[in-house]
C-alpha cells in the first residue's frame, strides 16, 4: 500500500464534494485504485493477524503505515463506499499490536 496510497488519489482536488458529486468517480477509481490496491486496503489487517506476534519488523511497518498512510487508506475506503469497514479493520490491527506488546513483555531480553 505504501506504493499505491497517496493524498487525493483520484485527483478530485475538492475535499468538500460528496462521492455522488464527483464526476465519473467510477472511472477515476478504476484508474487510481487497481484491484491489487483494493484487495490490500480491505485485507491487510487480516494478513497481519496471521503473523506471529513478536515480529519487530512487521510492527515497525505497521507504525509507518499508521503515521504515514492511514488517512490515505481511509480516503480510499471512503471513495469505494466502504467506510464502515474502517473500524473493524483497525480493531483487527490493534488486536495484533496488543498481542505483539504482550509477547514482547513475556520475551526475555
C-alpha positions in Angstrom: 0.0 0.0 0.0 2.9 2.3 0.5 3.4 2.2 -3.3 -0.2 3.0 -4.2 -1.7 5.1 -1.5 -1.4 8.9 -1.7 -3.3 12.1 -0.9 -6.2 12.8 -3.2 -5.6 9.5 -5.0 -8.3 10.3 -7.6 -7.2 13.9 -8.2 -10.6 15.2 -7.2 -9.0 18.4 -5.7 -12.1 19.3 -3.7 -12.4 17.5 -0.4 -15.8 19.1 0.2 -17.5 17.1 -2.5 -19.6 14.0 -1.7 -18.8 10.9 -3.6 -22.0 11.2 -5.6 -21.0 14.7 -6.6 -17.7 13.6 -8.2 -18.0 13.4 -11.9 -17.0 10.0 -13.3 -15.9 8.7 -9.9 -16.0 5.0 -11.0 -13.6 5.7 -13.9 -11.3 7.7 -11.6 -11.3 4.8 -9.1 -10.7 2.2 -11.7 -7.6 4.1 -12.9 -6.3 5.2 -9.5 -7.1 2.2 -7.3 -6.2 -1.0 -9.2 -7.6 -4.4 -8.0 -4.4 -5.2 -6.0 -4.7 -2.0 -4.0 -8.4 -2.6 -3.3 -7.5 -6.0 -2.0 -4.7 -4.7 0.1 -6.9 -1.9 1.5 -9.6 -4.4 2.5 -7.5 -7.3 3.8 -4.2 -6.0 5.2 -5.2 -6.4 8.8 -6.4 -10.0 8.2 -3.0 -10.8 6.8 -1.4 -9.0 9.7 -3.5 -11.1 12.2 -2.0 -14.3 10.7 1.6 -13.1 11.5 3.0 -14.4 14.7 3.2 -11.8 17.5 6.7 -10.5 18.2 7.7 -9.7 14.7 9.6 -6.4 15.2 10.0 -5.6 11.5 6.2 -6.0 11.0 5.5 -3.8 14.0 7.7 -1.1 12.5 5.9 -1.4 9.2 2.5 -1.0 11.0 3.9 2.1 12.8 5.0 3.6 9.4 1.6 2.8 7.9 -0.3 4.4 10.7 1.8 7.5 10.8 2.2 8.0 7.0 -0.6 6.3 5.1 -3.6 5.8 7.4 -5.5 8.9 6.2 -4.9 7.9 2.6 -6.2 4.4 3.3 -9.4 5.9 4.9 -9.8 8.1 1.8 -9.7 5.1 -0.5 -12.2 3.2 1.6 -14.5 6.2 1.6 -14.3 6.6 -2.2 -15.1 2.9 -2.5 -18.1 3.4 -0.2 -16.5 1.0 2.3 -16.1 3.4 5.2 -18.0 1.1 7.6 -15.1 -1.4 7.2 -12.5 1.1 8.7 -13.2 0.4 12.4 -13.3 -3.4 12.1 -10.0 -3.4 10.2 -8.4 -1.0 12.7 -9.6 -3.2 15.6 -8.1 -6.3 13.9 -4.7 -4.5 13.5 -5.0 -3.2 17.1 -5.6 -6.7 18.4 -2.4 -7.9 16.7 -0.4 -5.0 18.0 -1.7 -5.7 21.6 -0.7 -9.3 21.2 2.7 -8.1 19.9 3.1 -5.9 23.1 2.1 -8.8 25.3 4.5 -11.2 23.6 7.3 -8.6 24.0 6.7 -8.3 27.7 7.0 -12.0 28.1 10.1 -12.4 25.9 13.4 -12.4 27.8 15.7 -9.6 26.9 
